[in-house]
Amino acid sequence: MASATSARSPGRPRAGVHAAVFAATLSTVHELGYAQATVERIAAAAGVAKTTIYRRWPSKGELIVDCLLDAFGPAPLEGGGKAEIMSSAIHWVAAKIGEPGVGDAFAGVFSDAVSDPALREILSARLQDPYRLALQDALGEPEHRVLFFVDVVVGTLLHRMGMTGEPMVDADVAALSEMVLAVLG
């Protein structure tokens, strides 16, 4: 009779690797900044081999994109109308960008994508498109209007983070929401 341990595959247990790597990624980015958060340092912080990361994510950019998807999760796009959905989405994304490491990771991967067409494609397909499609469906708006909404909101939030090193305060998030609703609502 085979024991339960002999039935599992050889090597280290894989459960929790993604969670450990994502947590280590955000904490390393938060502590050292995006540029200094190398795959080697992230692997060390996660307690895994560098090859463990590279088997799952061929580049730091792809790791960051999946880490951001995990950090953001599904967008809360329910509400009584377009204005409520938009306001809720703005407050949600502002809160997420303000979490330790998230805004830094977001801004860093966007910066890398400026000169990396392959990373831009990954950002578009895996990060932007799912949220854009969900917003289009929830708001009943065409793609170009939703993309403008995303550009204005995310761009403003990341700009504030880049200029001050701090997330946008609640009063400014409320003012941003009011401005965007006045134009797009």
C-alpha positions in Angstrom: 0.0 0.0 0.0 1.5 3.3 -1.1 1.6 6.1 1.3 0.1 9.5 0.6 3.5 11.1 0.4 4.7 8.8 -2.3 1.7 9.8 -4.5 2.8 13.4 -4.7 5.2 14.6 -7.3 8.9 14.9 -6.4 10.4 18.3 -5.5 9.1 21.1 -3.3 5.4 21.6 -2.7 4.0 24.1 -5.1 1.0 25.3 -3.2 1.3 28.9 -2.2 4.3 29.7 -4.6 2.3 32.4 -6.4 1.1 34.0 -3.2 4.6 34.0 -1.7 6.1 35.4 -4.9 3.4 38.1 -5.3 3.8 39.2 -1.6 7.6 39.2 -2.0 7.3 41.2 -5.2 5.2 43.9 -3.7 7.2 44.1 -0.5 10.5 44.2 -2.4 9.2 46.9 -4.7 7.9 48.9 -1.7 11.2 48.6 0.2 13.7 49.0 -2.7 11.8 50.7 -5.5 10.9 49.1 -8.8 14.3 49.3 -10.5 16.1 47.7 -7.6 13.5 44.9 -7.2 15.3 42.4 -9.3 14.0 38.9 -9.9 16.9 37.6 -7.7 15.9 39.8 -4.8 12.2 38.9 -5.2 13.1 35.2 -5.2 15.2 35.6 -2.1 12.4 37.4 -0.3 9.9 34.7 -1.4 12.3 31.9 -0.3 12.3 30.3 -3.7 14.9 29.8 -6.4 15.2 32.3 -9.2 14.5 29.5 -11.6 11.1 28.9 -9.8 10.1 32.4 -10.8 11.5 32.2 -14.4 9.6 29.0 -15.0 6.4 30.8 -14.3 7.2 34.3 -15.5 9.8 34.7 -18.3 10.5 38.3 -17.4 10.2 40.7 -14.5 7.6 42.6 -16.5 5.3 39.6 -16.8 5.7 38.8 -13.1 4.7 42.4 -12.3 1.7 42.2 -14.5 0.4 39.0 -12.9 1.2 40.4 -9.5 -0.9 43.5 -10.3 -3.7 41.4 -11.5 -3.6 39.5 -8.2 -3.4 42.7 -6.2 -6.3 44.4 -8.0 -8.6 41.4 -8.4 -12.0 41.9 -10.0 -13.2 45.5 -10.3 -16.3 46.3 -8.2 -18.5 47.6 -11.0 -22.0 47.3 -9.5 -24.1 50.3 -8.7 -27.3 52.2 -9.3 -26.0 54.0 -12.4 -23.1 55.2 -14.5 -22.0 57.9 -12.1 -22.0 55.5 -9.1 -20.1 52.8 -11.0 -17.5 55.4 -12.3 -17.1 56.9 -8.8 -16.7 53.5 -7.2 -14.2 52.5 -9.8 -12.1 55.6 -9.3 -12.1 55.2 -5.5 -11.3 51.5 -5.9 -8.3 52.0 -8.2 -7.0 54.9 -6.1 -7.1 52.7 -3.0 -5.3 49.8 -4.8 -2.6 52.1 -6.2 -2.1 53.4 -2.6 -1.3 49.9 -1.3 2.4 49.3 -0.4 4.3 48.4 -3.6 1.3 48.5 -5.9 1.7 52.0 -7.2 5.5 51.6 -7.6 5.1 48.3 -9.5 2.4 49.8 -11.7 4.4 52.9 -12.6 7.6 50.9 -13.1 6.1 48.3 -15.5 4.5 51.1 -17.4 7.8 52.9 -17.7 9.5 49.8 -18.9 6.8 49.2 -21.5 7.5 52.6 -23.1 10.6 51.0 -24.8 9.4 47.4 -24.8 6.7 46.6 -27.4 6.3 43.0 -26.2 5.7 44.2 -22.6 3.2 46.8 -23.9 1.3 44.0 -25.6 1.3 42.0 -22.3 0.1 45.0 -20.4 -2.7 45.6 -22.9 -3.8 42.1 -23.3 -3.5 40.8 -19.7 -4.0 44.0 -17.6 -5.9 46.7 -19.5 -8.2 44.7 -21.7 -10.0 42.7 -19.0 -10.8 45.9 -17.0 -11.6 47.9 -20.1 -14.1 45.2 -21.3 -15.7 45.0 -17.8 -16.0 48.8 -17.7 -17.5 49.0 -21.3 -20.1 46.4 -20.3 -20.9 48.0 -16.9 -21.0 51.6 -18.3 -22.5 50.8 -21.8 -19.8 53.1 -23.3 -17.7 52.6 -26.4 -14.0 51.5 -26.2 -12.5 55.0 -26.9 -14.5 56.6 -24.0 -13.6 53.9 -21.6 -9.9 54.1 -22.6 -10.0 57.9 -22.0 -11.6 57.3 -18.6 -8.8 54.8 -17.7 -6.1 57.2 -19.1 -7.3 60.1 -17.1 -7.9 58.3 -13.8 -4.9 56.0 -13.8 -2.6 58.5 -15.3 -3.5 61.1 -12.7 -3.1 58.7 -9.8 0.3 57.4 -11.0 1.4 61.0 -11.7 0.6 62.0 -8.1 2.5 58.9 -6.8 5.5 59.7 -9.0 5.6 63.4 -8.1 5.1 63.1 -4.3 5.9 59.5 -3.5 2.5 59.2 -1.8 -0.9 58.1 -3.0 -3.5 60.6 -3.6 -5.4 61.7 -0.5 -9.1 61.0 -0.2 -10.2 64.5 -0.7 -8.3 64.7 -4.0 -9.7 61.3 -5.1 -13.2 62.7 -4.5 -12.3 65.8 -6.6 -10.9 63.7 -9.4 -14.1 61.7 -9.3 -16.2 64.8 -9.6 -14.1 66.2 -12.5 -14.3 62.9 -14.4 -18.0 62.5 -13.8 -18.6 66.1 -15.0 -16.9 65.3 -18.3 -17.8 61.6 -18.8 -20.9 61.2 -16.7 
